[in-house]
C-alpha cells in the first residue's frame, strides 16, 4: 500500500505544479496585454499630436 501512496502523491504534485505553471502563464499574458494596450494608447496620442 505504501507504493500506491507515492504514486498518488506524485500525481498530486504533478497536477499542482501544472496548474501553478498555467496560472503563471495566464498572469504573464494578462500583464503583457495591459502593457501592449498602454503602448498603443501612447503611440496613438503621439500620432495625434503630429
PyMOL commands that place a pseudoatom at each C-alpha (Angstrom):
pseudoatom trace, name=CA, resn=UNK, resi=1, chain=A, elem=C, hetatm=0, pos=[0.000, 0.000, 0.000]
pseudoatom trace, name=CA, resn=UNK, resi=2, chain=A, elem=C, hetatm=0, pos=[2.952, 2.350, 0.583]
pseudoatom trace, name=CA, resn=UNK, resi=3, chain=A, elem=C, hetatm=0, pos=[3.966, 2.307, -3.084]
pseudoatom trace, name=CA, resn=UNK, resi=4, chain=A, elem=C, hetatm=0, pos=[0.449, 3.327, -4.102]
pseudoatom trace, name=CA, resn=UNK, resi=5, chain=A, elem=C, hetatm=0, pos=[0.635, 6.358, -1.795]
pseudoatom trace, name=CA, resn=UNK, resi=6, chain=A, elem=C, hetatm=0, pos=[3.839, 7.509, -3.513]
pseudoatom trace, name=CA, resn=UNK, resi=7, chain=A, elem=C, hetatm=0, pos=[2.125, 7.160, -6.897]
pseudoatom trace, name=CA, resn=UNK, resi=8, chain=A, elem=C, hetatm=0, pos=[-0.884, 9.189, -5.771]
pseudoatom trace, name=CA, resn=UNK, resi=9, chain=A, elem=C, hetatm=0, pos=[1.387, 11.801, -4.173]
pseudoatom trace, name=CA, resn=UNK, resi=10, chain=A, elem=C, hetatm=0, pos=[3.410, 12.020, -7.385]
pseudoatom trace, name=CA, resn=UNK, resi=11, chain=A, elem=C, hetatm=0, pos=[0.298, 12.602, -9.470]
pseudoatom trace, name=CA, resn=UNK, resi=12, chain=A, elem=C, hetatm=0, pos=[-0.931, 15.219, -7.000]
pseudoatom trace, name=CA, resn=UNK, resi=13, chain=A, elem=C, hetatm=0, pos=[2.377, 17.085, -7.141]
pseudoatom trace, name=CA, resn=UNK, resi=14, chain=A, elem=C, hetatm=0, pos=[2.399, 16.899, -10.939]
pseudoatom trace, name=CA, resn=UNK, resi=15, chain=A, elem=C, hetatm=0, pos=[-1.096, 18.407, -11.239]
pseudoatom trace, name=CA, resn=UNK, resi=16, chain=A, elem=C, hetatm=0, pos=[-0.438, 21.105, -8.656]
pseudoatom trace, name=CA, resn=UNK, resi=17, chain=A, elem=C, hetatm=0, pos=[2.767, 22.164, -10.424]
pseudoatom trace, name=CA, resn=UNK, resi=18, chain=A, elem=C, hetatm=0, pos=[0.959, 22.082, -13.782]
pseudoatom trace, name=CA, resn=UNK, resi=19, chain=A, elem=C, hetatm=0, pos=[-1.853, 24.338, -12.543]
pseudoatom trace, name=CA, resn=UNK, resi=20, chain=A, elem=C, hetatm=0, pos=[0.601, 26.775, -10.942]
pseudoatom trace, name=CA, resn=UNK, resi=21, chain=A, elem=C, hetatm=0, pos=[2.564, 26.925, -14.205]
pseudoatom trace, name=CA, resn=UNK, resi=22, chain=A, elem=C, hetatm=0, pos=[-0.577, 27.550, -16.262]
pseudoatom trace, name=CA, resn=UNK, resi=23, chain=A, elem=C, hetatm=0, pos=[-1.719, 30.241, -13.818]
pseudoatom trace, name=CA, resn=UNK, resi=24, chain=A, elem=C, hetatm=0, pos=[1.690, 31.878, -14.125]
pseudoatom trace, name=CA, resn=UNK, resi=25, chain=A, elem=C, hetatm=0, pos=[1.457, 31.890, -17.927]
pseudoatom trace, name=CA, resn=UNK, resi=26, chain=A, elem=C, hetatm=0, pos=[-2.047, 33.361, -17.877]
pseudoatom trace, name=CA, resn=UNK, resi=27, chain=A, elem=C, hetatm=0, pos=[-0.944, 36.048, -15.440]
pseudoatom trace, name=CA, resn=UNK, resi=28, chain=A, elem=C, hetatm=0, pos=[2.066, 36.987, -17.576]
pseudoatom trace, name=CA, resn=UNK, resi=29, chain=A, elem=C, hetatm=0, pos=[-0.080, 37.098, -20.717]
pseudoatom trace, name=CA, resn=UNK, resi=30, chain=A, elem=C, hetatm=0, pos=[-2.595, 39.383, -18.976]
pseudoatom trace, name=CA, resn=UNK, resi=31, chain=A, elem=C, hetatm=0, pos=[0.209, 41.748, -17.899]
pseudoatom trace, name=CA, resn=UNK, resi=32, chain=A, elem=C, hetatm=0, pos=[1.660, 41.790, -21.408]
pseudoatom trace, name=CA, resn=UNK, resi=33, chain=A, elem=C, hetatm=0, pos=[-1.770, 42.570, -22.853]
pseudoatom trace, name=CA, resn=UNK, resi=34, chain=A, elem=C, hetatm=0, pos=[-2.153, 45.531, -20.470]
pseudoatom trace, name=CA, resn=UNK, resi=35, chain=A, elem=C, hetatm=0, pos=[1.301, 46.815, -21.415]
pseudoatom trace, name=CA, resn=UNK, resi=36, chain=A, elem=C, hetatm=0, pos=[0.528, 46.486, -25.110]
pseudoatom trace, name=CA, resn=UNK, resi=37, chain=A, elem=C, hetatm=0, pos=[-2.727, 48.405, -24.735]
pseudoatom trace, name=CA, resn=UNK, resi=38, chain=A, elem=C, hetatm=0, pos=[-0.898, 51.173, -22.860]
pseudoatom trace, name=CA, resn=UNK, resi=39, chain=A, elem=C, hetatm=0, pos=[1.782, 51.384, -25.572]
pseudoatom trace, name=CA, resn=UNK, resi=40, chain=A, elem=C, hetatm=0, pos=[-0.881, 51.532, -28.280]
pseudoatom trace, name=CA, resn=UNK, resi=41, chain=A, elem=C, hetatm=0, pos=[-2.599, 54.405, -26.461]
pseudoatom trace, name=CA, resn=UNK, resi=42, chain=A, elem=C, hetatm=0, pos=[0.687, 56.283, -26.135]
pseudoatom trace, name=CA, resn=UNK, resi=43, chain=A, elem=C, hetatm=0, pos=[1.513, 55.734, -29.797]
pseudoatom trace, name=CA, resn=UNK, resi=44, chain=A, elem=C, hetatm=0, pos=[-1.939, 56.946, -30.817]
pseudoatom trace, name=CA, resn=UNK, resi=45, chain=A, elem=C, hetatm=0, pos=[-1.607, 60.022, -28.621]
pseudoatom trace, name=CA, resn=UNK, resi=46, chain=A, elem=C, hetatm=0, pos=[1.790, 60.823, -30.128]
pseudoatom trace, name=CA, resn=UNK, resi=47, chain=A, elem=C, hetatm=0, pos=[0.415, 60.325, -33.642]
pseudoatom trace, name=CA, resn=UNK, resi=48, chain=A, elem=C, hetatm=0, pos=[-2.460, 62.694, -32.892]
pseudoatom trace, name=CA, resn=UNK, resi=49, chain=A, elem=C, hetatm=0, pos=[-0.030, 65.423, -31.791]
pseudoatom trace, name=CA, resn=UNK, resi=50, chain=A, elem=C, hetatm=0, pos=[1.759, 65.439, -35.134]
for i in range(1, 50): cmd.bond("trace and resi %d" % i, "trace and resi %d" % (i + 1))
show_as sticks, trace
zoom trace
